[in-house]
Amino acid sequence: MRISKAGLLIVLALLAPLLVELRTVLSWINVELGVLETAVIGALIVGVILVWAFLPENGDDESSETDVSKSGP
């Protein structure tokens, strides 16, 4: 996991006000987002964050740690 569970919870909690403010900023430039569109964008962003968070850090699914322990003296 790339981020701690507490860190992931904080990121996801801060996403709600960000989405609300995104609607406000976009309305300044005459782009109106409804509740459904905002929910879809929010779900996509949450999905991307969760996929990123659960990917292994080194890209090879932690096989390097097990290789080192098996190659002992």
C-alpha positions, 0 to 999 in steps of 0.5 A: 500500500502506498499510503497509510490507512489514516492518510487515505481516509484524510485524502478521501475526506478532503475530497468532498469539499474539493468537489463542492468548490469545484462546482463553484469555480466552474460556475464562474466560467459558465460551466454548470455541473449538476449533482449527478455529474458531480457524483460521477466525477467524485466516484471516478476520482475516488476510484483513481485514488484507491487504485493508486493507493493499493498498487505495490510501491516497487511495481513487482508485487514485493517479490524482491523482499522474498527473494532476499530472504530466500537467498540466505547464506 
